[in-house]
Amino acid sequence: MNGGYCEHCGRIFYPERKYTCPYCGSNEMKRIKLPERGRIISYAVKKDKDAVAVVELSNGCRIIGVVKGDRIKRDVKIYKNEEGIIKILKEFDLLEQ
């Protein structure tokens, strides 16, 4: 999976933009290969039991994707602190089924 890297501000983003950086507006961009590991930082379960999730890749770039319901049940750990409930999924390979 490819993303973009802005050589002006140093931000990494997905999807890749060909013309301007979505953060600083520079046109000094290049294509980079994104990591295949990440962790879910937020998700919402759909009616079909799969989840739409925000995944933070190991380089800090965030993407949105679908995670199969059996992975949510198996891997999500719920921790409670003073601010509320935080849901954390352990790191996983994005291409893992």
Secondary structure by P-SEA (a helix, b strand, c coil): cbbbbbcccccccccccccccccccccbbbbbbbbcbbbbcbbbbcccccccccccccccbbbbbbbcaaaaaccbbbbbccccbbbbbcccccccc
